Amino acid sequence: MAIPDKILISRLEDYHTHFIGVCEDGRQFMSFVVASLPEDIPRDVQHHKRWYAVLHLFDADGNHLSTNAHFAGLTADGEAEVLDKAYAIQDAMMSELGAVEWADVTVRPFSVLIDDRVFGLVDTSFHSEVGEYYETVTLLPNDFVFTEPWDGDFDT
């Protein structure tokens, strides 16, 4: 089965996809507080682990409209304080959406580069060491991996 044009993402209350749904005007959204690490993870992780409050917006057909990402700080700055700041930023971004319905979303793959790091829903298909081909799509930098049967469930 090929990767579908649009990926269903299940909303799981009080879990990683708690802040996803649909705005009154039909736009879909996903919001996260998420950490991002460089591809080559250095030994001194706390000085490279960057925390962001992120809001992705999509039209009703799942096309990416925009990504609003605010850098909240590094783990080295004090992770608890940085997370508090990130959640406050996320709350402000969410309040700007107006009335929302918490719901599953169905969106098309996309990617944006923020501070030289990829954010988005990207094709991460690969061949295994024994030559088998696995079709996967990953929400980055969250590392939520979607696979067949493309039913909205994901691995973390």
HUQUIWO-V959882 format. One record per helix or strand of 3 or more residues. SS is the DSSP state (hx for helix, st for strand). FROM is the first residue (numbers start at 0). LEN is the number of residues. Records with the same first field share a line. If there is no record, write none. Layout:
SS->FROM-LEN, FROM-LEN
//
This chain:
st->5-4, 19-4, 27-9, 49-9, 63-11, 99-3, 104-4, 109-5, 116-7, 136-4, 143-3
hx->44-3, 74-3, 78-17
//
